[in-house]
Amino acid sequence: MKNPHGRKPATATFLANAGRDGRFAGSFVNPPVVHASTVLFDSIEDMVSPGAPYVYGRRGTPTLASLETALAEFEGAAGAVLCPSGLNAITAAILPFVGAGDRVLFPDSVYGPARTFADAVLARLGVTADYYDPTDAGDVAARLDPATKVVYVESPGSNTMEMQDIPAIVEIAHAAQAVVVADNTWATPLFCRPLDLGADVALLAATKYIGGHADIMMGTVTAGERCWPRLKEVHGALGLCVGPDDAYLALRGLRTLDVRLRRHHESALAVATWLEGHHEVARVLYPALPSDPGHALWRRDMTGASGLLSFVLRGWSEDEAAQLIDGLSLFGIGYSWGGFESLATIGSHGIRRTARPYRPEGTLIRLHVGLEDPEDLMADLDEGLRRMRP
Ligand SMILES: *Cc1c(COP(=O)(O)O)cnc(C)c1O
């Protein structure tokens, strides 16, 4: 986006304009939803000559180009690719930078299915995965060796919400020529830009806040100049692409990201603060809370917090926590998050840790605080907690 008044537009202004280019949309505000496989040319000469904007549906359409352009600029990247899911964005962000004999370092708190990818796919390609303590950059240095080609970060971590010192980890990784890949799904580029913190590649489960309405599956990967050509090449070689309806919805989601996330932040902070004062709650895991161990890093590296948080119940079993969740009326029970609706799950279920054993003080509940009125959400939680422990 151009700078209309000689000043850099604020993010809300950027989001209202991003990817809105006459090349994609003509005179319309929004790009057309182009359903396409074949693109026709006037002649064979035209078909084989480089430089045609569109050559085949898988390789790009105006709908996809509009979204990619918006996302690349949003992340401050050289380019963006679109993937059919967030998990696929993880795999597409790692595969370009590893080969047989290489190693990948993941934080112990990484999104669970990334471990399954490491075990089921990377291991068979001869790539080994190791896991480091997400709160200790020194542990990255200790585990790094010349074969380590990718250092992965995800801040805050899935379910347990550990903030990571991304700039410190970048410094260690770059000293060893490793590429830093960052999963930025929780903060989104609205609140954190990993490439500005030194990461080489940033990915999002656009399924979550970019879509924002629990109706699409999508992932995005962006990269700085150094890693972009390889990422683009491998993404293309893997044959990855997304459908035009989903791309359209993701672009529509981007338009309201600023207002939605500010509300998620405000409501989640209210719920987190209230939970922290409750006698059944041992600990609330939410970096925007001053009591959170990652609060200082959050203040330094992020400009806001989203709606996902966890809390530990004082001595409750998983069965009791399940009964509490089953009895709530405003929190849906289901996978994923980032839509407009509130959700609750048991966050400690099946947590796998190898760098450091996971020893919670009790069962951990993960909440997605949606766009409902926070007073209603707190009343629902209050009633649920009272019902269980009068
Ligand atoms: C949900 C999630 C993903 C995966 O996204 P899908 O679209 O569900 O495949 C990746 N990373 C994080 C941090 C997530 O929360």
The ligand as a Gaussian input file, in Angstrom:
#p B3LYP/6-31G(d) Opt

LIG

0 1
 C       -4.599000     -24.762000      14.710000
 C       -3.145000     -24.531000      14.644000
 C       -2.420000     -24.984000      13.552000
 C       -3.027000     -25.841000      12.471000
 O       -4.017000     -25.219000      11.733000
 P       -5.115000     -26.078000      10.930000
 O       -5.679000     -25.090000       9.976000
 O       -6.086000     -26.584000      11.942000
 O       -4.407000     -27.189000      10.233000
 C       -1.074000     -24.659000      13.502000
 N       -0.478000     -23.957000      14.475000
 C       -1.158000     -23.527000      15.558000
 C       -0.449000     -22.759000      16.610000
 C       -2.507000     -23.809000      15.674000
 O       -3.163000     -23.413000      16.763000

